[in-house]
Amino acid sequence: MKNIDAIRANIPCLEKYSYLNMSYGPKSTPVVDEVVRLARLTESEGTLNPDVQDELWRMYENARDGVARLLSADRNEISMTRHVTEGMNIVATGMDWSPGDEVIISDEEHPGGSLPWMNLARRRGIKVKMVEMTYDLEELLSRLGHLIGPRTKIVSLSHVSTKSGFLMPAKEVTDFVHNKGVPIVFDGAHAGGLVDVDVKEIGCDFYTTCGHKWLLAPQGTGFLYVNKDRLDQLQVTWLGAATTENWDLPNLTFDPKPNADKFEYGTRDLTVYGGLSVALDMAEKIGITNISARSSKLASIMKNKVTDMPFFELMTPMDPNLSTGVVTLIDQRTNPENPAERLLNDHNIIITGKDEWTRISFPYFTREEEVDRLADAINTEN
């Protein structure tokens, strides 16, 4: 990828740190500048100044257009949320449930992709079934097939596993689930902005992702795709002034909006969506295909180095078609000490992990020498 130095120059924290934890991506100067511009506009001209409102909502809708392009969806199928978890909750609570209905998740789901269903089990009496993850597609489909039954209402899986970095063959899984007559939702937290996501090609019913990880957008910027054929079926759980076309208080009647923006309830900070719009434009100019290829290359370098480390097992698939820019290591020693804190304090390297589990993310702007330095630091200190 060309112009890595120019890209890095717009991300000031990289002057000090190797930023290898994309739970929250680093913030670029153009993104922060746009958030500040909009905030200063409200400060100097007044939030409810019509011109200010026009500019805030213009950038908000620009962000929706950018998301639609990112996911290859229609803008009317995009709901602007605050994060992935909000999107998952919108899907979970928007379905009609009866006691004994079933949802299938995997054993590699994030709390935001599992707790909404667990809560429904507690409150509504549904049953949560769990598929043990395997990186072999045929075996995964076989396991799903054994779990899907007449009471299965939906399957909920991560497109990219937050635990291992496994890249789910989303289209093949969707086709299999649909052939069983069941809809599917993907948690795309670690896919949006990292890999090419074409929701029409995948064929999924719902897809929830965010801007604050690989897109380098501010926290509080999420988005949910709802296939147009599911818009009428997915009910609105949280409502407010912006979610209805008609609201008649004296007669106690209302009509929700017809498109996915009917899920956009309540007051929100519009300035951060201006930052999201800029972040989407930046990613689009670089190209998600280029971003994905670069991150995958860096991850492959690290995976090859891990094979020579005596105490570590690689949890992430070696096959680049089944993995991304996320690499997870398992320390096989008894009572291992996770290296994240030591790497930060001694080497200014930011990663994440707990106990024996260490996850490293390789954003596209990482230099190859940073991979070498990380591997040496982990191997030397362990």
C-alpha positions in Angstrom: 0.0 0.0 0.0 1.3 3.4 -1.0 1.5 6.5 1.3 1.6 4.7 4.6 3.7 7.5 6.0 1.1 10.1 4.8 -1.7 8.1 6.4 0.2 7.7 9.7 0.9 11.4 9.8 -2.8 12.0 10.2 -3.0 9.7 13.3 -0.8 11.5 15.9 -0.8 8.8 18.6 1.2 6.6 16.2 4.2 8.8 16.8 4.4 7.3 20.3 2.6 4.0 20.2 2.3 0.8 18.1 -1.5 0.7 18.1 -2.5 -2.9 17.8 -5.8 -3.1 19.6 -8.8 -2.1 17.4 -11.4 -2.5 20.1 -11.4 1.2 19.8 -9.4 2.4 16.8 -7.1 5.4 17.0 -8.6 8.7 15.9 -7.3 10.6 12.9 -6.9 14.4 12.8 -9.4 14.9 9.9 -12.1 12.9 11.8 -11.5 14.8 15.1 -11.4 18.1 13.2 -14.8 17.5 11.7 -16.3 16.7 15.1 -14.8 19.8 16.5 -16.0 21.9 13.6 -19.5 20.8 14.1 -19.3 21.3 17.9 -17.8 24.8 17.4 -20.6 25.6 15.0 -23.2 24.8 17.7 -21.2 26.8 20.2 -20.9 29.9 18.1 -24.2 29.9 16.2 -26.5 28.0 18.5 -27.7 24.4 18.3 -31.2 25.3 17.2 -30.2 27.8 14.6 -31.8 26.4 11.4 -28.5 26.7 9.5 -26.7 24.8 12.2 -29.4 22.1 12.2 -29.2 21.8 8.4 -25.5 21.3 8.6 -25.7 18.7 11.4 -28.3 16.7 9.6 -26.6 17.0 6.3 -23.5 15.3 7.7 -25.6 12.8 9.5 -27.3 11.8 6.2 -23.9 11.9 4.4 -22.8 9.2 6.9 -25.9 7.1 6.1 -25.0 7.3 2.4 -21.4 6.3 3.2 -22.6 3.3 5.2 -24.9 2.3 2.4 -21.9 2.3 0.0 -19.7 0.5 2.5 -22.2 -2.4 2.9 -23.6 -2.2 -0.7 -27.1 -1.6 0.6 -29.9 0.9 -0.1 -29.8 3.9 2.2 -33.4 3.1 3.3 -32.1 -0.2 4.7 -29.6 1.6 7.0 -30.4 2.6 10.6 -27.8 4.8 12.3 -27.2 3.5 15.8 -24.6 4.2 18.5 -22.8 0.8 18.4 -23.0 -2.8 17.4 -24.8 -3.8 20.6 -27.7 -1.4 19.9 -28.2 -2.9 16.5 -28.3 -6.4 18.0 -30.8 -5.4 20.6 -33.0 -3.8 18.0 -33.1 -7.1 16.1 -33.6 -9.2 19.2 -36.4 -7.2 20.7 -38.0 -6.4 17.3 -39.0 -10.1 16.8 -42.2 -11.8 18.0 -41.2 -14.4 20.6 -43.1 -17.1 22.4 -41.8 -19.3 25.3 -39.8 -22.2 23.8 -38.7 -20.3 20.6 -35.0 -20.7 19.9 -32.0 -18.7 18.8 -28.7 -20.2 17.8 -25.4 -18.4 18.7 -21.8 -19.6 18.8 -19.3 -20.0 21.6 -17.2 -17.2 20.3 -19.7 -14.3 20.6 -19.0 -11.0 22.3 -21.3 -10.0 25.2 -23.0 -7.6 22.8 -23.8 -10.5 20.5 -25.0 -12.9 23.2 -26.5 -10.9 26.1 -29.5 -9.7 24.1 -30.5 -13.3 23.5 -29.7 -14.4 27.0 -31.9 -11.6 28.3 -34.8 -12.8 26.2 -34.3 -16.3 27.6 -34.6 -14.8 31.1 -37.5 -12.5 30.3 -39.5 -14.2 27.6 -38.7 -17.9 28.1 -36.9 -18.5 24.8 -34.1 -21.0 24.5 -30.5 -20.1 23.5 -28.7 -22.9 21.7 -24.9 -22.7 21.2 -22.9 -24.1 18.3 -19.3 -25.0 19.1 -17.3 -23.0 16.6 -15.1 -24.8 14.0 -13.2 -23.3 11.2 -14.1 -26.1 8.9 -17.2 -25.0 6.8 -18.7 -28.4 6.2 -18.4 -29.3 9.9 -19.9 -25.9 10.9 -22.9 -26.4 8.7 -23.3 -29.9 10.0 -23.4 -28.6 13.6 -25.8 -25.8 12.7 -28.0 -28.3 10.9 -28.2 -30.5 14.1 -29.3 -27.5 16.1 -31.8 -25.9 13.8 -35.3 -27.1 14.5 -39.0 -26.1 14.0 -38.8 -23.5 16.9 -35.6 -21.8 15.6 -36.5 -18.1 15.0 -33.0 -16.8 14.1 -29.3 -17.6 13.9 -26.9 -14.9 15.3 -23.2 -15.2 14.5 -20.1 -13.0 14.2 -18.8 -12.3 10.7 -15.3 -11.9 12.2 -14.8 -13.6 15.6 -13.8 -11.2 18.3 -12.1 -14.1 20.0 -10.1 -15.7 17.2 -10.3 -13.4 14.2 -12.0 -16.3 12.2 -13.6 -14.9 9.0 -17.0 -16.6 8.7 -17.9 -17.8 5.2 -21.0 -15.6 5.6 -22.7 -16.3 2.2 -22.4 -20.0 2.5 -23.7 -20.0 6.1 -26.5 -17.6 5.1 -27.5 -19.8 2.2 -27.6 -22.9 4.5 -29.6 -21.2 7.2 -32.1 -19.7 4.7 -32.6 -23.2 3.1 -33.8 -24.2 6.5 -36.3 -21.3 6.5 -34.5 -19.3 9.2 -33.3 -15.7 9.1 -29.7 -14.7 10.1 -28.1 -11.7 11.7 -24.3 -11.0 11.7 -22.3 -9.2 14.3 -19.9 -7.3 12.1 -18.0 -5.4 14.8 -14.6 -6.6 13.5 -15.6 -6.7 9.8 -16.9 -3.2 9.0 -14.0 -1.3 7.6 -11.6 -4.3 7.6 -13.1 -6.6 5.0 -15.4 -6.2 2.0 -18.9 -6.5 3.2 -21.6 -6.8 0.5 -24.8 -7.6 2.4 -26.6 -8.3 -0.9 -24.0 -10.8 -1.9 -24.1 -12.4 1.5 -27.9 -12.4 1.5 -28.2 -11.9 5.2 -31.4 -10.4 6.8 -29.6 -8.1 9.3 -26.1 -6.9 9.8 -24.9 -4.7 12.7 -21.5 -3.0 12.8 -19.8 0.2 13.9 -17.4 3.0 13.0 -15.2 3.2 16.1 -13.0 0.2 15.3 -11.4 -0.3 11.9 -13.0 2.8 10.3 -11.3 5.0 13.0 -14.5 6.9 13.6 -15.6 8.3 17.0 -17.3 6.1 19.6 -21.1 6.4 19.4 -21.2 5.6 15.7 -22.9 2.4 14.8 -25.2 1.2 12.0 -27.6 -1.6 11.4 -28.6 -3.0 8.0 -32.2 -4.4 7.7 -33.0 -6.1 4.5 -36.0 -4.3 2.9 -38.0 -7.5 2.9 -37.7 -7.6 6.7 -38.5 -4.0 7.5 -42.2 -4.6 8.0 -41.6 -7.7 10.1 -39.0 -6.2 12.5 -41.0 -4.3 15.1 -40.0 -1.0 16.7 -39.2 -1.4 20.4 -38.0 2.1 21.4 -39.9 5.0 19.9 -39.5 8.8 20.0 -40.2 11.9 18.1 -38.0 10.9 15.2 -39.3 7.4 14.7 -42.9 8.1 13.4 -44.5 9.5 10.4 -47.7 10.3 12.2 -48.3 10.8 15.9 -51.7 11.7 17.2 -51.7 12.1 21.0 -55.4 12.8 21.5 -56.4 9.7 19.6 -53.4 7.7 20.8 -52.4 6.6 17.4 -49.1 6.6 15.5 -47.5 5.2 12.4 -43.8 4.2 12.4 -41.6 5.4 9.5 -41.5 2.9 6.7 -37.7 2.7 6.4 -34.8 1.6 8.7 -34.6 5.1 10.2 -37.7 4.1 12.2 -35.3 2.6 14.7 -33.4 5.9 15.3 -35.0 6.9 18.6 -34.0 9.6 21.0 -31.6 12.5 21.1 -28.1 11.8 20.0 -24.8 13.7 19.4 -24.9 14.5 15.7 -21.3 15.8 15.7 -19.8 12.3 15.9 -21.7 11.3 12.8 -19.9 14.1 11.0 -16.7 12.4 12.1 -18.1 9.1 10.8 -18.8 10.6 7.4 -15.2 11.8 7.1 -13.9 8.4 8.3 -16.0 6.6 5.7 -14.7 8.9 2.9 -11.1 8.2 4.0 -11.6 4.5 4.0 -13.4 4.6 0.6 -10.5 6.5 -0.9 -8.0 4.0 0.3 -10.3 1.1 -0.7 -11.5 -1.6 1.7 -10.0 -4.2 -0.6 -6.6 -2.6 -0.1 -7.1 -2.2 3.6 -8.1 -5.8 3.9 -5.1 -7.1 1.9 -2.7 -5.0 3.8 -4.0 -6.1 7.3 -4.1 -9.7 6.2 -0.5 -9.5 5.0 0.7 -8.1 8.3 -1.3 -10.7 10.2 0.3 -13.5 8.1 3.7 -12.2 9.0 2.9 -12.4 12.7 1.2 -15.9 12.4 4.3 -17.3 10.8 6.5 -15.9 13.6 4.2 -17.4 16.2 4.9 -20.9 14.8 8.5 -20.5 16.1 7.4 -19.4 19.6 7.7 -22.3 22.0 5.0 -21.3 24.5 2.3 -20.0 22.2 -0.5 -21.7 20.3 -2.1 -19.9 17.4 -5.9 -19.8 17.7 -6.4 -17.9 14.5 -6.6 -19.9 11.2 -3.5 -19.7 9.1 -5.6 -19.7 5.9 -5.9 -16.1 4.8 -9.3 -16.9 3.4 -10.5 -17.8 6.9 -8.9 -14.9 8.8 -8.3 -11.2 8.8 -6.0 -8.7 10.4 -6.7 -10.2 13.9 -4.4 -12.7 15.4 -5.1 -14.5 18.7 -2.4 -16.3 20.7 -2.9 -18.8 23.6 -0.1 -19.1 26.2 0.1 -22.8 27.0 2.0 -22.5 30.2 0.5 -22.9 33.6 -0.7 -19.6 35.2 0.5 -17.4 32.3 0.9 -13.7 32.8 -0.7 -11.8 29.9 1.8 -9.6 28.2 -0.5 -6.6 27.4 0.4 -4.4 30.4 4.2 -5.2 30.1 4.2 -4.4 26.4 2.5 -1.1 27.0 4.8 0.0 29.8 8.1 -1.2 28.3 7.6 -0.9 24.6 4.6 1.4 24.0 2.8 -1.4 22.2 -1.0 -1.5 22.7 -2.7 -4.9 22.5 -5.4 -6.6 24.5 -5.8 -9.9 26.3 -6.6 -11.7 29.5 -4.9 -14.5 31.3 -3.7 -17.0 28.6 -5.5 -15.2 25.8 -3.8 -12.4 23.8 -5.4 -10.7 20.7 -3.4 -8.5 18.4 -5.0 -6.4 15.6 -3.0 -5.2 12.6 -4.6 -2.1 11.1 -3.5 -1.3 7.6 -1.3 1.6 8.6 1.0 -0.7 10.8 4.6 -0.9 9.6 6.2 -4.3 9.1 9.0 -3.4 11.5 6.3 -3.0 14.2 5.3 -6.6 13.7 8.9 -7.7 14.1 9.3 -5.6 17.2 6.1 -7.0 18.7 7.1 -10.6 18.0 10.6 -10.1 19.5 9.1 -8.4 22.6 6.6 -11.2 23.2 9.1 -14.0 22.6 11.9 -12.4 24.6 9.8 -11.7 27.6 8.2 -15.0 27.7 
